Amino acid sequence: MCGLFGIVSTTPVPVSDRECCRLRDMLTHRGPDGAGLWRGGVARAPGAEVVLGHRRLAVIDPTPAGTQPMATPDGRFVLIYNGELYNEPELRSRLQREGVQLSTGCDTETLLWWLATRGRQGLDNLRGMFALTLLDRLEGRVLLARDPLGIKPLYWWQGRSAGADTIVFASEPGPILEHPAVTPEPDMIGVSTYLTTIRSVLGERTMFAGLRALPPGRVLEVEIGNDRLHTQPFDLTIGATPLPTGQVERFGLVREVVRSSVHAHLRSDVPACCLLSGGLDSAIITQVSSERPPHHFTLRTYCAGAKGEAAIDGVPQSEDFRFASEIATGLGTHHTEALVDETLFAQRWRNMVARQGVPLSTPNEVAINEVARRLRADGCVVTLSGEGADELFGGYHQVLAPAVAHIAAGNTDPGRFQLAMSSWCPVEAKPAVLTPEAWDAVHADEWLTGWYAAEFAAVGLGEDPLADHLRFQRRTNLVGLLQRLDSATMLESVEGRTPFADIAVAALAESLPMGDRFVAPARTKIALREAFAPDLPASVTQRPKASFPLPFQRWLGGSCGLLGESAFLRSMVRPEVLATVAAAPNARWQLAWPLANLALWAERWWPERSFLCGTTRHAQTAQPTA
């Protein structure tokens, strides 16, 4: 796991190596084990220049042989790469049979040669999580690519720098926003989108003007010309898996493919562990992981959350610890509990927004970060987590049961239905929440509602409308959860791996009939429960969904000051709404959480600045464009 940074320019890059290293090193937490910087030209456009920077978290072949950027011996291809290839042994064997001489045990070298010999089409053969950049110096082309499920992030910006057409890209927004040609400004449509979805990225859109995210499965091919950078997008797809006709045989295939994925995700040359919440998904991963021979490694498991907290709206807040402990004891793992209390929550929340430069998504991102910090202190570098099972195998009855009713009523505007189901501040409530100027500035959320409609249409309507709704969850909700896992773990230099969020598992799951996954009103993840019933106690296989819950609703009282003091919020939210939420944030937590995050985010980038009413008391926060 690593951090990427790069610049592509039609003229020599007007940023010194020292400054490039400073921007690259903003990603040191993503790669504390090494750093590299490469600068050079391309044959097709002699005046152009490319800079590639890399921070390394050494996981496979942690020797210096895996240092990046990595180039082919003739210097034609240069690669920087963030991720892991789970089919690397197979790709390596094929390359060696073709006569390619590989000199390291690192998957980066395998990936470099695979793409060097196959070009963009070689991306279709990758099974893993990745964000990568490949430069072809002879043809003058750069590939930016992200894995089909969106496990690893990649951001980019295109504009003018010292008169040249320029693309700047990185694993996080920070290095791009601090490039001298980029002036950080909020995208108010992105801000309104966050207020509704608590997602700082939706599709390509971010919360910063001009800063784009590469969507899951997107390949951006950049052709370097003498005066322009021409970009062309392509998309990677997830295929289908042929299925047996019998349900018992299908459940057996689910068991086989999931177990194979877990085994592949355990491949590591550094200590690995499992996150164990005591729920079905993490229990399956832990059970399969525990089968590895004891002499190979001692499996550590970790559970995070708050202890001694009463239920909220009937949802237990401390049950994870009991279930996780029972599973850990039964499997003989070395189990650790990472506790989060109100004080830690408040401090870590603010710290994470400041370090990442974006608001948090769900509050339990704090718990994920705390458990990552704890396991890293114990020497673990890789951890396996259960993201993906719900979106692939039908785990959210709170969404799927209403979807069944929506389909029965005619399935009208399914995208808008999905938006309503995931809203914290519903679009319909925005006119009463935002000032008239702000509501006008975001064009009454036309972009947000349009995006959901277009994204549902892109799902590709099939024979079963409920399967379409579940596939939409995979394309939207899962991406947000994977972003949450990546950011929370990488802040502590931990690589989070997701055996369920794997293209082989996804291809199988999406091929299953819905009756193997969900039956209304609340039979969830049927195939997973049946496939692993022989291995796990019934208390686990029948346990309702739980995911590191935190009683954050009770802990939001400290956000009152944020809501009242933020010039940014005062410029976009009606004063009576701010006063009402600040008076009782615990009761109005669905609005208090995103508003408080926006206040922290604006404080990080634009202290005292008000955008919509056009006043700026600290003009020095705006950087001049080069």
C-alpha positions, 0 to 999 in steps of 0.5 A: 500500500502506498501513496502516489503523486504526479504531474504531467505537463506540456512544458518542463514542470515549473516545480522543483524536485524539492517542492515535488518531494514536499508534496509527495511527502504529504502522503508519508502516512500512506508509505512510511517505508520508502520514497522515490521521485522520477522526472523525465520527458517523452519522445512524442512531445520533446518539450513535455515533462512528467514527474512521478512521486511515490511513498512506499508501505512495504508489504510484498518483498519489503526489500529495496528491490521494490522501490518505486517509481519502477521502470523497465530496463530500457526506460520506456515504461515507468510505473507507480502503484498503490495496492495489491494483486491477488492473482500476482503468482498467476500473472508472474508465471505467465510472464515467465513462460513468455520469457520475461526475466523477473528479478524481484519478488515484488508484485510491482515488477510483475504489474509493470511487465504485465502492462508493458507487454499488454498495454491498457488491455492488461488491466482487464486481467488484474484481480486486486485493489489498485490505483496506478499510473503507467507512463509510456515514454515512447508513445507519450501516454500516461494511464491513470487507473483504479480498480473496478470496486474502488478500493484504492483512491485516486484524485486529479486536477487539470488546468494551466500552470505557468502557461502549460496544460497540466494534470496533477494527481495524487492518492489524496486531495492534499498534495494537489490542493497545495500545488502552486497552480491550484487554489483550493475553493469549495464546490458548493454543489459538492458541499450540498451533496455531502450534507445529504449523503455524508460522502465527500466524493460522489462519482467524479465530484469532490467538495473542491472546485476543479478537483476530480476523483477517478471513479471505480473501474475508470481508466484515464488515458492521457495523450501528451501533445506539444500544447495540450493533454488529451484525455480519454476515459475507459471503464473496467467491468466486473463479469459474471460467473456460470452457476450450478442449477441447484441451490445447495451447489450454488452455496457450495460455490460461494463457500469455495470462492469466498475461502479462496479470496480470503486465502489470497488476501492473506498473502503478505511478507509482513504481519497481518491480522483481522478486524472482528466485530462479532458479526457474520462477515468478519467471523467468516474472514477470521474463521478462514484465516485461522485455518492457516498453520499455527507455525506460520503466524499467530492470528491477531483479531481486533474489535473496536467500539464503546463499552458500557453504552446503552442502546440507541433506538433499540440498536445495541452499542456494546454487543460487538465486544461480547460476540467478538470475544466468543468467536476469538476464544473459540478460534484461539486468536490473540484478541484485543479490544480498542476502546473509544470513549467520548473524549477520544471520539471528539479529539480524533474526529477533529484530528482526522478532518485536519489531517485528511482535509475532508469531512468524515463520513460515518462516525464509526470511521473514528473507531476504525482509525483507533483500531488501526492505530492499536494494531499498528502499535502491535506490529501488524501492517495488514488487516482484513475487513468485511466490507462488501458482503452486505452490498454483494450478498444482500445484507441491508434489509432496511433498504431492500425491504422498502425497495420491494415495496417500491417495486410493487408500487411501480418502481418509479424513479428508482434513483430518487428512491435510493437517494431518499433512503440514504439521506441525512438531510433530505433534498426536500428539506434543503429549502428550509435548511439553506439560505435562499442564496445557498439553495440557488447556488447549488441549483436546487440539488439538480446535479445530485438528483440527476446523478442518482437517476443516471447512476441507477440507469447505468446499473443496466436494468435486468430481469429482477428489479430488486437485483438492480437495487442491490447492484446500485448499492454496490456501485454507490454505498460500497464505494463510500465504505471502502473510502472510509476504510482506506482513509481511516487505516492509511492514516496509521500506515495500515493496509486494509484488505477486503476479501468480500470486495473482490472482483471474483466474489463480486462476479459470483454474488451478482450472478446469484438469483436474489432468492439466494441473497435476500427474501423480504422482509428480513432474510439477509445474506442467505448464501453466506449464512448457509455456506458457512453455517457448518463453521460458525455458531448459530448465534453468529450466522443468525446475528443481525447486521452490526458495524462498530457502532458508536453512540455518537448521537450522545456525544455531539453536544461538543459540536454546539460551538462549531455550529455557532462559530463557523463563518462558512456555515453562517453563509449557507445555513439559515440562522434559525436552523443553526440555532435549533441544531446547536441547542439540541445536537443530540436530538437532531444528529442527522443534521448536526453531524454533517454540519459540524463536519463542514465546520471543521472542514472549512476551518481547515482550509478557509478560516473565517471565510464566507463564500456565498456572501462574498466576504473574506476576512483572511485573504491570505488563505487564498493562494494565487494561481501560477 
